[in-house]
């Protein structure tokens, strides 16, 4: 390349970045060996010499930030978050996994268990069964609190495999909700007390939960009735009570309201020059079948086009091989995130996201209060 004197270089226009710097600022370049320009440039004066203000301004954020719902079903949701930093997207992900409360089985009172599953393993399996109930209707339970109708849900399980019969598979639909609380009596502290009084149990419900208006039309139950809990052989039996309380995923994964929550940056596939004829067919076949990012446009001459860039997994097969990086460029948009939420069933995914926004807002308000 010929050397050009510095005084012969064109002037940099004030107020905007040159195309190559703008590309580095807004895109991650995915080369055949490794990605480059992965960092976010946060320093407000990074481009001050070019007359570009790189600081974060509230008005600019409000104008650029968008949420577009792509897919929404009963249990999962895919949406685009546009105009935010990766740190903010990751904050939503962490809140969804660890800081949104749900109800999960915490205490298991086992009266009889003659199955091959140990008591602690059985209790662990029960704790991971999703409960379909709005956790916002319940209070947290501390160590000193008494279990009552606003902080505890009680289920009972009593199954027996008769001798001479076939093996029995115990599924989650065998768990029966007890709206009046525990039925197991506490051991009498004073055996001489009045035997005609109602025996004291492990909960102190003042009223039945199904009499409360929030549960009269939507009874408490399990999200999935066909989860296998145990298998019983002839003569084996399980009898227990399971008490569910409110908690968060950062305490134990059983309280996490999502099966998973993740995000990825929007892929950008660019054809740097026309790919025609046999090259077009070769490029289309390079992309794995589930993705099918490229298609053939037949208008007199076969030409490759980018048909489904969103489906690109950045396997980079299309730029592997000698010379292909001159035809195809793979990039990721730094401020455009494809976010996916898979709910376990306690709350719909769209409600989970709005609750995550509220928690992040509370965190911000707490920081502002501490600073002021």
KABELZI-V809781 format. One record per residue. N is the residue number from 1. RES is the residue in three letters. OMEGA is omega in radians with two decimals (none if undefined). Layout:
BEGIN
n:N res:RES omega:OMEGA
n:N res:RES omega:OMEGA
END
This chain:
BEGIN
n:1 res:UNK omega:-3.11
n:2 res:UNK omega:3.12
n:3 res:UNK omega:-3.13
n:4 res:UNK omega:3.10
n:5 res:UNK omega:-3.05
n:6 res:UNK omega:-3.13
n:7 res:UNK omega:3.09
n:8 res:UNK omega:3.12
n:9 res:UNK omega:3.12
n:10 res:UNK omega:3.11
n:11 res:UNK omega:3.06
n:12 res:UNK omega:-3.13
n:13 res:UNK omega:3.14
n:14 res:UNK omega:3.07
n:15 res:UNK omega:3.07
n:16 res:UNK omega:-3.10
n:17 res:UNK omega:2.99
n:18 res:UNK omega:-3.06
n:19 res:UNK omega:-3.09
n:20 res:UNK omega:3.08
n:21 res:UNK omega:3.09
n:22 res:UNK omega:3.10
n:23 res:UNK omega:3.12
n:24 res:UNK omega:-3.11
n:25 res:UNK omega:-2.99
n:26 res:UNK omega:-3.06
n:27 res:UNK omega:2.90
n:28 res:UNK omega:-3.13
n:29 res:UNK omega:-3.09
n:30 res:UNK omega:3.11
n:31 res:UNK omega:-3.08
n:32 res:UNK omega:-3.11
n:33 res:UNK omega:-3.09
n:34 res:UNK omega:3.08
n:35 res:UNK omega:3.10
n:36 res:UNK omega:-3.12
n:37 res:UNK omega:-3.11
n:38 res:UNK omega:-3.06
n:39 res:UNK omega:3.02
n:40 res:UNK omega:-3.12
n:41 res:UNK omega:-3.04
n:42 res:UNK omega:-3.05
n:43 res:UNK omega:-3.05
n:44 res:UNK omega:-3.10
n:45 res:UNK omega:-3.07
n:46 res:UNK omega:-3.10
n:47 res:UNK omega:-3.09
n:48 res:UNK omega:-3.12
n:49 res:UNK omega:3.12
n:50 res:UNK omega:3.11
n:51 res:UNK omega:-3.13
n:52 res:UNK omega:3.10
n:53 res:UNK omega:-3.10
n:54 res:UNK omega:-3.11
n:55 res:UNK omega:3.12
n:56 res:UNK omega:-3.14
n:57 res:UNK omega:-3.07
n:58 res:UNK omega:-3.13
n:59 res:UNK omega:3.12
n:60 res:UNK omega:3.10
n:61 res:UNK omega:3.14
n:62 res:UNK omega:-3.13
n:63 res:UNK omega:-3.03
n:64 res:UNK omega:-3.03
n:65 res:UNK omega:3.12
n:66 res:UNK omega:3.00
n:67 res:UNK omega:-3.13
n:68 res:UNK omega:3.14
n:69 res:UNK omega:-3.12
n:70 res:UNK omega:-3.11
n:71 res:UNK omega:3.13
n:72 res:UNK omega:3.05
n:73 res:UNK omega:-3.10
n:74 res:UNK omega:-3.00
n:75 res:UNK omega:3.13
n:76 res:UNK omega:-3.03
n:77 res:UNK omega:3.04
n:78 res:UNK omega:-3.14
n:79 res:UNK omega:3.13
n:80 res:UNK omega:3.00
n:81 res:UNK omega:-3.00
n:82 res:UNK omega:3.05
n:83 res:UNK omega:3.11
n:84 res:UNK omega:3.10
n:85 res:UNK omega:3.14
n:86 res:UNK omega:-3.14
n:87 res:UNK omega:3.14
n:88 res:UNK omega:3.08
n:89 res:UNK omega:3.13
n:90 res:UNK omega:3.08
n:91 res:UNK omega:3.08
n:92 res:UNK omega:-3.14
n:93 res:UNK omega:-3.11
n:94 res:UNK omega:3.11
n:95 res:UNK omega:-3.14
n:96 res:UNK omega:-3.08
n:97 res:UNK omega:-2.89
n:98 res:UNK omega:-2.96
n:99 res:UNK omega:3.04
n:100 res:UNK omega:-3.06
n:101 res:UNK omega:2.99
n:102 res:UNK omega:3.04
n:103 res:UNK omega:3.11
n:104 res:UNK omega:-3.12
n:105 res:UNK omega:-3.09
n:106 res:UNK omega:-3.09
n:107 res:UNK omega:3.12
n:108 res:UNK omega:3.10
n:109 res:UNK omega:-3.04
n:110 res:UNK omega:3.08
n:111 res:UNK omega:-3.11
n:112 res:UNK omega:3.08
n:113 res:UNK omega:3.11
n:114 res:UNK omega:3.10
n:115 res:UNK omega:-3.14
n:116 res:UNK omega:-3.14
n:117 res:UNK omega:3.12
n:118 res:UNK omega:-3.09
n:119 res:UNK omega:-3.07
n:120 res:UNK omega:3.09
n:121 res:UNK omega:3.10
n:122 res:UNK omega:3.12
n:123 res:UNK omega:3.12
n:124 res:UNK omega:3.13
n:125 res:UNK omega:3.13
n:126 res:UNK omega:-3.12
n:127 res:UNK omega:-3.09
n:128 res:UNK omega:3.12
n:129 res:UNK omega:-3.12
n:130 res:UNK omega:3.11
n:131 res:UNK omega:-3.10
n:132 res:UNK omega:3.11
n:133 res:UNK omega:-3.14
n:134 res:UNK omega:-3.11
n:135 res:UNK omega:3.14
n:136 res:UNK omega:3.12
n:137 res:UNK omega:-3.07
n:138 res:UNK omega:3.10
n:139 res:UNK omega:3.00
n:140 res:UNK omega:3.14
n:141 res:UNK omega:3.10
n:142 res:UNK omega:-3.10
n:143 res:UNK omega:-3.08
n:144 res:UNK omega:-3.11
n:145 res:UNK omega:3.05
n:146 res:UNK omega:3.10
n:147 res:UNK omega:3.10
n:148 res:UNK omega:-2.97
n:149 res:UNK omega:-3.12
n:150 res:UNK omega:3.11
n:151 res:UNK omega:-3.06
n:152 res:UNK omega:2.98
n:153 res:UNK omega:-3.07
n:154 res:UNK omega:3.02
n:155 res:UNK omega:3.03
n:156 res:UNK omega:3.11
n:157 res:UNK omega:3.11
n:158 res:UNK omega:-3.14
n:159 res:UNK omega:-3.14
n:160 res:UNK omega:3.05
n:161 res:UNK omega:-3.06
n:162 res:UNK omega:3.10
n:163 res:UNK omega:-3.13
n:164 res:UNK omega:3.14
n:165 res:UNK omega:3.11
n:166 res:UNK omega:3.08
n:167 res:UNK omega:-3.04
n:168 res:UNK omega:3.05
n:169 res:UNK omega:-3.13
n:170 res:UNK omega:-3.14
n:171 res:UNK omega:-3.03
n:172 res:UNK omega:3.12
n:173 res:UNK omega:3.06
n:174 res:UNK omega:3.09
n:175 res:UNK omega:-3.08
n:176 res:UNK omega:3.10
n:177 res:UNK omega:3.08
n:178 res:UNK omega:-3.09
n:179 res:UNK omega:3.13
n:180 res:UNK omega:3.10
n:181 res:UNK omega:-3.04
n:182 res:UNK omega:3.06
n:183 res:UNK omega:3.11
n:184 res:UNK omega:-3.14
n:185 res:UNK omega:3.01
n:186 res:UNK omega:3.05
n:187 res:UNK omega:-3.07
n:188 res:UNK omega:3.10
n:189 res:UNK omega:-3.14
n:190 res:UNK omega:-3.06
n:191 res:UNK omega:-3.10
n:192 res:UNK omega:-3.13
n:193 res:UNK omega:-3.08
n:194 res:UNK omega:-3.09
n:195 res:UNK omega:-3.13
n:196 res:UNK omega:3.13
n:197 res:UNK omega:-3.13
n:198 res:UNK omega:-3.10
n:199 res:UNK omega:3.14
n:200 res:UNK omega:-3.11
n:201 res:UNK omega:-3.08
n:202 res:UNK omega:3.07
n:203 res:UNK omega:3.13
n:204 res:UNK omega:3.13
n:205 res:UNK omega:3.09
n:206 res:UNK omega:3.10
n:207 res:UNK omega:3.12
n:208 res:UNK omega:-3.12
n:209 res:UNK omega:-3.14
n:210 res:UNK omega:3.04
n:211 res:UNK omega:3.10
n:212 res:UNK omega:-3.05
n:213 res:UNK omega:-3.10
n:214 res:UNK omega:-3.13
n:215 res:UNK omega:-3.10
n:216 res:UNK omega:3.14
n:217 res:UNK omega:3.12
n:218 res:UNK omega:-3.10
n:219 res:UNK omega:3.13
n:220 res:UNK omega:3.13
n:221 res:UNK omega:3.13
n:222 res:UNK omega:-3.10
n:223 res:UNK omega:-3.08
n:224 res:UNK omega:-3.08
n:225 res:UNK omega:-3.00
n:226 res:UNK omega:3.09
n:227 res:UNK omega:-3.14
n:228 res:UNK omega:3.11
n:229 res:UNK omega:-3.11
n:230 res:UNK omega:3.02
n:231 res:UNK omega:-3.07
n:232 res:UNK omega:3.01
n:233 res:UNK omega:-3.14
n:234 res:UNK omega:3.13
n:235 res:UNK omega:-3.13
n:236 res:UNK omega:-3.02
n:237 res:UNK omega:3.00
n:238 res:UNK omega:3.05
n:239 res:UNK omega:-3.08
n:240 res:UNK omega:2.95
n:241 res:UNK omega:3.13
n:242 res:UNK omega:-3.12
n:243 res:UNK omega:-3.14
n:244 res:UNK omega:3.12
n:245 res:UNK omega:-3.10
n:246 res:UNK omega:3.13
n:247 res:UNK omega:-3.11
n:248 res:UNK omega:-3.08
n:249 res:UNK omega:3.13
n:250 res:UNK omega:3.03
n:251 res:UNK omega:3.10
n:252 res:UNK omega:-3.08
n:253 res:UNK omega:-3.12
n:254 res:UNK omega:3.12
n:255 res:UNK omega:3.13
n:256 res:UNK omega:-3.07
n:257 res:UNK omega:-3.11
n:258 res:UNK omega:2.96
n:259 res:UNK omega:2.98
n:260 res:UNK omega:3.03
n:261 res:UNK omega:-3.09
n:262 res:UNK omega:3.10
n:263 res:UNK omega:3.02
n:264 res:UNK omega:3.11
n:265 res:UNK omega:-3.11
n:266 res:UNK omega:3.08
n:267 res:UNK omega:3.09
n:268 res:UNK omega:-3.12
n:269 res:UNK omega:-3.05
n:270 res:UNK omega:3.01
n:271 res:UNK omega:-3.07
n:272 res:UNK omega:3.07
n:273 res:UNK omega:-3.12
n:274 res:UNK omega:3.07
n:275 res:UNK omega:-2.99
n:276 res:UNK omega:3.04
n:277 res:UNK omega:-3.10
n:278 res:UNK omega:3.09
n:279 res:UNK omega:3.13
n:280 res:UNK omega:3.10
n:281 res:UNK omega:3.14
n:282 res:UNK omega:3.13
n:283 res:UNK omega:3.12
n:284 res:UNK omega:-3.12
n:285 res:UNK omega:3.09
n:286 res:UNK omega:-3.09
n:287 res:UNK omega:3.14
n:288 res:UNK omega:-3.02
n:289 res:UNK omega:-3.09
n:290 res:UNK omega:-3.07
n:291 res:UNK omega:-3.12
n:292 res:UNK omega:-3.11
n:293 res:UNK omega:-3.06
n:294 res:UNK omega:3.08
n:295 res:UNK omega:-3.13
n:296 res:UNK omega:3.08
n:297 res:UNK omega:-3.05
n:298 res:UNK omega:3.08
n:299 res:UNK omega:-3.09
n:300 res:UNK omega:3.13
n:301 res:UNK omega:-3.12
n:302 res:UNK omega:-3.14
n:303 res:UNK omega:-3.14
n:304 res:UNK omega:3.07
n:305 res:UNK omega:3.07
n:306 res:UNK omega:-3.05
n:307 res:UNK omega:-3.05
n:308 res:UNK omega:-3.11
n:309 res:UNK omega:-3.12
n:310 res:UNK omega:-3.11
n:311 res:UNK omega:-3.09
n:312 res:UNK omega:3.09
n:313 res:UNK omega:-3.13
n:314 res:UNK omega:3.01
n:315 res:UNK omega:3.04
n:316 res:UNK omega:3.07
n:317 res:UNK omega:-3.07
n:318 res:UNK omega:3.13
n:319 res:UNK omega:3.05
n:320 res:UNK omega:-3.06
n:321 res:UNK omega:-3.02
n:322 res:UNK omega:3.03
n:323 res:UNK omega:-3.07
n:324 res:UNK omega:3.11
n:325 res:UNK omega:3.05
n:326 res:UNK omega:-3.14
n:327 res:UNK omega:-3.00
n:328 res:UNK omega:3.02
n:329 res:UNK omega:3.10
n:330 res:UNK omega:-3.12
n:331 res:UNK omega:2.97
n:332 res:UNK omega:3.13
n:333 res:UNK omega:-2.98
n:334 res:UNK omega:-3.07
n:335 res:UNK omega:3.14
n:336 res:UNK omega:-3.04
n:337 res:UNK omega:3.01
n:338 res:UNK omega:-3.01
n:339 res:UNK omega:3.13
n:340 res:UNK omega:3.10
n:341 res:UNK omega:3.03
n:342 res:UNK omega:-3.10
n:343 res:UNK omega:3.03
n:344 res:UNK omega:3.05
n:345 res:UNK omega:3.14
n:346 res:UNK omega:3.12
n:347 res:UNK omega:3.07
n:348 res:UNK omega:-3.08
n:349 res:UNK omega:-3.14
n:350 res:UNK omega:3.08
n:351 res:UNK omega:3.10
n:352 res:UNK omega:-3.12
n:353 res:UNK omega:3.12
n:354 res:UNK omega:3.08
n:355 res:UNK omega:3.09
n:356 res:UNK omega:3.09
n:357 res:UNK omega:3.12
n:358 res:UNK omega:-3.13
n:359 res:UNK omega:3.10
n:360 res:UNK omega:3.10
n:361 res:UNK omega:3.10
n:362 res:UNK omega:3.11
n:363 res:UNK omega:3.13
n:364 res:UNK omega:3.13
n:365 res:UNK omega:3.13
n:366 res:UNK omega:3.11
n:367 res:UNK omega:3.14
n:368 res:UNK omega:3.13
n:369 res:UNK omega:3.14
n:370 res:UNK omega:-3.12
n:371 res:UNK omega:-3.10
n:372 res:UNK omega:none
END
